[in-house]
Amino acid sequence: MELKELKLNHFRNYDQADLKFQSGVNVFLGQNAQGKTNLLESIYALALARSHRTKVDRDLVQWGQDQARIAGMVENRFGKLHLSLSWSNKGKQARVNHLDQSRLSTYIGQLNVILFAPEDLDLVKGPPAVRRRFIDIEFGQMNRTYLQLSTQYKKVLKDRNAYLKAWSFGGKKDQVFLDVLTAQLIELAAKLMLLKKRFLTELGQAAARIHGEVANQKEALVLSYKTAVDRSQLTDLETVKQALDAVFKKQADREKKQGTTLVGPHRDDFVIEVNGVDVSNFGSQGQQRTAALALKLGEIDLMHQETGEYPVLLLDDVLSELDASRQTHLLMTIENKVQTFITAPSLSEVARSLIKEPKVFLVKDGTIEEEQH
């Protein structure tokens, strides 16, 4: 899968832009605050119909303008796709081959991307919410069933939390209605958890292999799913549902007092261990960076395994955060495998020596010029 063309209209600090990319490595060079990251953000948004930097769509519209638009031409093993995303006072509109998509769940997955930025170190050392978001975004791209289940789960969770909150404040108390909401939630939760277990197992295997290569086989990485039920019970749908039902019954009084749902995938996490030690709490910064790199690179193979396509890789100023050894491994891993977009103030000697014939764009104050060789 590759992004061949990108057009921007009034997106962030870009008035207009019309870019054509190559299959290998494309590099955006420029000093800080010139618009390099905005370009990666536009590719990310084109894929996922949302920014990775803001929840406010208005932030994406160029100052003084009423609307913004991104359009791109994607090429995959089936042919070419034209994607577009626009924001205006009327809201957000997504199109595939010029046809409006009434639901974003039918749009997401047409272009798969993996973003790796310095803040992705928080994937290892940050709070559980960061890892849950990682799971939902990445697995949602590669599996439409996961995306649909996740959307349905969040809707039922919202309704159940609202009812529990009202209950805790002395509102209407109908146990039968609450039981119905709980049963709906358990059904969706059990299906989600089985998918999460499968994806995390596969991601863990890919990441462990890459981590071993980066660490010269001196360290072993293990990724473990952490959830409210025992992992031995994550075998089949009925077993998971029974296990969840038991946990919900145990937490029933606490939920009514606290006014919120205390059990389910929205509270899950995963643990990354290196040589048996939780690297998020006890690992060195080097170990944490290696683990984060292994997870991101492991995603590439997992996405290919699940979708039959390699994703587009976005590296936002990440090379400067990695030492020469990790830079080398990253660049050798992606060579001839995935289309890659890199932002940087300049390319290091390591990158210059390893990247074969990159297409370089010079970015300055919202203008883009292709570097001439």
C-alpha positions in Angstrom: 0.0 0.0 0.0 1.3 3.4 -1.0 0.3 7.0 -1.0 1.1 8.3 -4.5 -0.3 11.9 -4.4 -1.4 14.3 -1.7 -3.3 17.6 -2.1 -4.0 20.1 0.6 -6.3 23.1 0.7 -6.2 25.4 3.7 -4.9 22.7 6.0 -2.9 24.1 9.0 -0.3 26.5 7.6 -0.7 25.3 4.0 -2.8 27.4 1.6 -2.4 24.9 -1.3 -0.1 22.0 -1.8 0.1 19.3 -4.5 2.7 16.6 -3.9 3.7 13.4 -5.6 5.6 10.7 -3.7 7.9 7.7 -4.5 7.6 4.2 -3.4 10.6 4.2 -1.0 11.6 6.9 1.4 10.2 10.5 1.2 11.8 13.1 3.5 10.5 16.4 4.6 13.5 18.6 5.7 13.2 21.9 7.5 13.7 23.8 10.7 11.1 23.7 13.5 7.7 25.3 13.2 7.8 25.4 9.4 5.1 22.8 8.7 6.9 19.4 8.5 4.8 17.7 11.1 1.6 19.2 9.6 2.4 17.2 6.4 2.6 14.0 8.4 -0.5 15.0 10.3 -2.4 15.4 7.0 -1.4 11.9 5.9 -2.4 10.5 9.3 -5.8 12.3 9.1 -6.4 11.1 5.6 -6.0 7.5 6.9 -7.9 7.7 10.2 -10.2 10.7 9.7 -8.8 12.4 12.8 -5.6 14.2 13.9 -3.1 12.6 16.3 -2.4 16.0 17.7 -5.8 17.6 18.5 -9.3 16.6 19.2 -10.6 19.9 17.8 -11.2 19.7 14.1 -11.2 23.5 13.8 -7.5 23.5 14.6 -6.9 21.8 11.3 -8.4 24.7 9.2 -6.0 27.4 8.1 -6.3 30.6 10.0 -8.9 32.9 8.4 -10.5 30.2 6.3 -13.9 28.4 6.7 -12.9 25.0 5.5 -10.0 22.6 4.9 -9.6 19.6 2.6 -7.1 16.8 2.2 -7.2 14.5 -0.8 -4.9 11.6 -1.7 -4.5 8.8 -4.3 -3.7 5.5 -2.7 -2.4 2.5 -4.6 -2.8 -1.0 -3.2 -2.8 -4.6 -4.6 -6.4 -4.1 -6.0 -5.7 -0.8 -7.8 -6.1 2.9 -7.1 -8.3 4.6 -4.6 -9.1 8.3 -4.3 -9.6 9.5 -0.7 -10.7 12.9 0.6 -11.5 14.4 3.9 -12.9 17.9 4.4 -13.8 20.0 7.5 -16.2 22.9 7.5 -18.9 24.5 9.6 -21.2 21.6 8.5 -18.8 19.1 10.0 -16.5 16.4 8.6 -17.0 14.7 5.3 -15.2 11.6 4.1 -15.2 10.3 0.6 -13.9 7.2 -1.2 -13.6 7.4 -4.9 -15.7 10.6 -4.7 -18.6 8.8 -2.9 -19.7 10.2 0.5 -19.2 7.8 3.4 -22.0 8.1 5.9 -20.0 6.3 8.6 -16.3 6.7 9.3 -16.1 3.0 10.1 -16.5 2.3 6.3 -13.8 4.9 5.5 -11.1 3.9 8.0 -8.9 1.1 6.7 -8.6 2.3 3.1 -5.2 3.7 3.9 -3.3 2.1 6.8 -0.5 4.1 8.5 1.8 3.7 11.4 3.1 6.8 13.1 6.2 6.8 15.2 7.0 10.1 17.0 9.2 10.9 20.1 6.1 10.9 22.3 5.6 7.3 21.4 8.0 6.5 24.2 5.0 7.0 26.4 3.6 3.8 24.9 6.1 2.0 27.2 6.4 4.3 30.2 3.1 6.2 30.0 -0.3 5.4 31.7 -2.6 2.6 30.6 -4.8 5.0 28.7 -1.9 5.6 26.2 -1.6 1.8 25.5 -5.4 1.4 25.2 -5.5 4.2 22.6 -2.7 2.5 20.8 -4.6 -0.8 20.7 -7.8 0.8 19.5 -6.2 2.9 16.7 -3.9 0.2 15.3 -6.2 -2.8 15.6 -9.1 -0.7 14.4 -7.3 0.1 11.2 -6.4 -3.5 10.4 -9.6 -5.2 11.4 -13.1 -3.8 10.6 -14.8 -6.2 13.1 -12.6 -4.8 15.9 -13.5 -1.2 14.9 -17.2 -1.9 14.8 -17.2 -3.8 18.1 -15.2 -1.0 19.7 -17.6 1.6 18.5 -20.6 -0.4 19.7 -18.9 -1.1 23.1 -18.2 2.6 23.7 -21.9 3.5 23.0 -23.3 0.9 25.4 -20.6 1.8 28.0 -21.6 5.5 27.7 -25.3 4.5 28.4 -24.4 2.3 31.3 -22.2 4.9 32.9 -24.9 7.5 32.6 -27.4 5.2 34.3 -24.9 4.2 37.0 -24.2 7.9 37.6 -27.9 8.7 38.0 -28.2 5.7 40.3 -25.4 7.0 42.5 -27.1 10.4 42.8 -30.4 8.9 43.9 -32.1 8.8 40.5 -34.2 6.0 39.0 -33.1 2.6 40.1 -34.3 -0.2 37.8 -32.2 -3.3 38.4 -33.7 -5.1 35.4 -32.7 -2.3 33.0 -29.2 -2.2 34.5 -28.9 -6.0 34.0 -29.9 -5.6 30.3 -27.2 -3.0 29.8 -24.7 -5.2 31.6 -25.5 -8.2 29.4 -25.1 -6.1 26.3 -21.8 -4.8 27.5 -20.5 -8.3 28.5 -21.4 -9.7 25.0 -19.4 -6.9 23.3 -16.6 -6.9 25.8 -16.0 -10.6 25.5 -15.7 -10.4 21.7 -13.3 -7.5 22.0 -11.2 -9.1 24.6 -10.7 -12.3 22.4 -9.6 -10.1 19.5 -7.3 -8.1 21.7 -5.7 -11.3 23.0 -5.1 -12.6 19.5 -3.7 -9.3 18.2 -1.5 -8.7 21.3 -0.1 -12.3 21.1 0.8 -11.8 17.4 2.2 -8.3 18.0 4.2 -9.6 21.0 5.8 -12.3 18.8 6.8 -9.8 16.1 8.1 -7.3 18.6 10.1 -10.0 20.5 11.8 -11.0 17.3 12.8 -7.4 16.4 13.8 -6.6 20.0 16.1 -9.6 20.0 17.8 -8.4 16.8 18.2 -4.8 18.1 19.5 -6.0 21.5 21.9 -8.6 19.9 19.9 -11.4 21.4 20.9 -10.4 24.9 17.4 -9.4 26.0 14.0 -11.1 25.6 10.8 -9.1 25.3 7.5 -10.5 26.4 4.2 -8.7 25.9 1.3 -9.7 28.2 -2.4 -8.8 28.1 -3.7 -7.4 31.4 -7.4 -7.6 31.9 -10.1 -8.1 34.6 -10.4 -11.9 34.0 -7.7 -14.5 34.3 -5.8 -15.0 31.0 -6.5 -18.7 31.2 -10.2 -17.9 30.8 -9.6 -16.1 27.5 -10.3 -19.2 25.5 -13.8 -18.9 23.9 -16.7 -16.5 23.9 -18.9 -18.4 26.5 -16.0 -18.8 28.9 -15.1 -15.1 28.7 -18.7 -14.1 29.1 -19.1 -16.2 32.2 -15.9 -14.9 33.7 -16.9 -11.3 33.0 -20.4 -11.9 34.5 -18.8 -13.1 37.7 -16.5 -10.1 37.9 -19.5 -7.7 37.3 -21.5 -9.3 40.0 -18.6 -8.9 42.4 -18.2 -5.2 41.5 -22.0 -4.4 41.5 -22.2 -2.5 44.8 -19.0 -0.5 44.1 -20.2 0.5 40.6 -23.5 1.8 42.0 -21.7 3.8 44.7 -19.1 5.2 42.3 -21.4 5.7 39.4 -19.2 4.2 36.8 -18.3 0.9 35.1 -15.3 -0.7 36.7 -14.9 -3.7 34.5 -14.2 -4.2 30.8 -11.8 -3.5 27.9 -11.9 0.2 28.6 -9.7 -0.6 31.6 -7.4 -3.1 30.0 -3.7 -2.7 29.6 -0.7 -4.7 28.4 2.6 -5.2 30.2 6.0 -5.2 28.4 8.7 -7.2 30.2 12.4 -7.5 29.2 14.2 -10.4 30.8 11.3 -10.8 33.2 11.3 -7.2 34.4 8.5 -4.7 33.7 10.4 -2.2 31.5 7.8 0.6 32.0 8.7 0.9 35.7 12.2 -0.6 36.0 13.8 -0.5 32.5 16.5 2.0 31.5 15.7 4.7 29.0 17.6 2.7 26.3 15.5 -0.4 27.1 12.3 1.6 26.9 13.2 3.1 23.5 14.2 -0.3 22.2 10.9 -1.7 23.4 8.9 1.1 21.8 10.8 0.7 18.5 10.2 -3.0 18.5 6.4 -2.5 19.1 6.2 0.0 16.2 8.2 -2.1 13.8 6.3 -5.2 14.9 3.1 -3.5 13.8 4.4 -3.4 10.2 4.5 -7.1 10.0 1.3 -7.6 11.9 -0.6 -5.2 9.7 0.7 -7.0 6.6 -0.3 -10.3 8.1 -3.9 -9.1 8.9 -4.6 -7.0 5.7 -2.3 -8.4 3.1 -0.8 -4.9 2.7 2.1 -3.2 4.2 1.2 0.1 5.8 2.6 3.5 5.2 5.2 4.5 7.9 5.3 8.0 9.3 8.5 8.9 11.3 8.1 12.4 12.9 11.5 13.7 13.9 12.2 10.3 15.5 15.6 9.7 14.1 17.1 12.4 16.3 15.8 10.5 19.3 17.5 7.3 18.4 21.2 6.5 18.7 23.2 5.3 15.6 22.5 1.6 16.4 18.7 2.0 16.6 18.6 4.3 13.6 20.5 1.7 11.6 18.1 -1.1 12.6 15.0 1.0 11.9 16.2 2.1 8.5 17.4 -1.4 7.5 14.0 -2.9 8.7 12.0 -0.6 6.4 14.3 -0.8 3.4 12.4 -2.0 0.3 9.5 -3.0 2.5 7.3 0.0 3.3 6.7 3.4 1.9 8.1 5.8 4.5 7.7 9.5 5.3 10.4 11.1 7.5 10.5 14.6 9.0 13.8 16.0 10.3 15.8 19.2 10.5 18.5 17.4 8.6 19.5 13.8 7.8 22.2 12.2 10.0 25.2 10.5 8.4 23.7 7.2 9.3 20.5 8.0 7.5 22.3 9.4 4.5 24.3 6.3 4.2 21.4 3.8 4.6 18.6 5.5 2.7 18.9 4.8 -1.0 17.8 7.7 -3.2 15.3 9.4 -0.9 12.9 11.9 -2.4 13.6 15.0 -0.4 11.2 18.0 0.0 12.4 21.2 1.6 9.8 22.8 3.9 9.9 26.5 4.8 7.0 28.5 6.2 4.2 26.5 4.6 5.9 26.2 1.2 7.4 23.0 -0.2 10.0 22.5 -2.8 11.5 19.3 -4.1 15.2 19.1 -3.6 17.1 18.9 -6.9 20.0 16.5 -7.2 
